[in-house]
Amino acid sequence: MELAVDVIGGKWRPVILAHLKEGVHRYGELRRRMPGVSEKMLTQRLRELEADGLVARDDHGTSPPHVEYRLTEEGLSLAPVLQALYDWGVTRAARTGAVVREAGSLA
């Protein structure tokens, strides 16, 4: 349990992983989907996830920069875990009356 929490724990890491579970995203797309995260925090978390082998950063070497993020095979192996967390959150929101701010994120 400790290893799993170390890998996906924290406020933004599971949210980033959940968005990337949907497919490849550019940095700007992730920022728009996560308005509550600062640019510095998003960059830091993406680098951590990359270092942990869960996220791959694909730099297309163009100007302006075209960088995409995607889950690695190891990151994709988390899909059932992320789905279970999402499902639990939706059920809890319904049970407790928590307000759902947008698709995929709970208040």
N, C-alpha and C positions, 0 to 999 in steps of 0.2 A: 504494500500500500504506500509506504514512504517513497519508494522509487517512482511510482506512478504520479504521486502528488508533486514530487520534485520536477518531473518532466512536464506535466501539463498544468501545474498549479500556478496561482497568481491571478490577478484580475483580468489581464488581457490575453494571456497565452491561449486559453481554451477558446476565446472568442475569435482570435485570429485563425486558429486551427479549424474552427467550425466554418468560417467563411471560405477558407481554402479547400475544405472538404467539398464545397460546391463546384470548385474548378479553379483554374488559373486566374489570378488577379494582379493587376498592376498596383503599384504603391498608392496612387491617387484613388483608385477604386476602393481599396481597403480603408483609406482615410475617410472617404464619404460614407462608408458603411459603419464606421466607428467614430461618430462625431465627438464622443467624450474622451478620446485618447489624444494626447499631444503628439506632435510629429516626433519629438525626441523619444517618447516612450514607445511609439510604434516602431521606430527604427531600431531601438534597443531590443525590443521583444523579438522582432524579426531576426535580428542577428543571433540572439540566443537560441531561437528555434532552429536556425540554420546550423549553428555550432552543435546542437544536440542531434542533428541528422534528421529532423522532422520536416524541415522546409528547405526547398532548393530555390536559389536566386538565379534567374536567367537574365543576364545582361546582354542585350542584342547589339551593343557597341555602336549605337546610332546617336546622332545629335539632332534634336534634343534626346536625352536619354530615354530608352525604352527598356525598362526592367520589369520582369514578371516574377511572381512568386507562385509556387505550387508545392503540394505535399510530395514528399519522397515516398518510397514504398513503406518505409517505417512510419511515416506520418499517416499514410493511408490505412495502416493497420489499426489506427486509433478511431476510425470511422464508427465502429459499433459503440465504442465508449462515449464518443461525442454525441451520438444519436441518443444513447441511454440518458445522458445528462440533460439533453434538450427535452426529451420526453418527460423526465422526472420534473423538470422545471415547469413545463406546461401544466402538468397535473397538479403540482404544488400551487401554481398561480390560481388555478381554478378552485382549489380547496381553500386557499387563504384569502382570495380576493385581491391578490397582487395585480397591479396594472402592467399589461404587456405594452412596452413602448413601441416596438417595431418587430417585424417578423424575425424570430430567432433570438431576441434578447428580452430579458425579464427585468422588471423594475424591482 
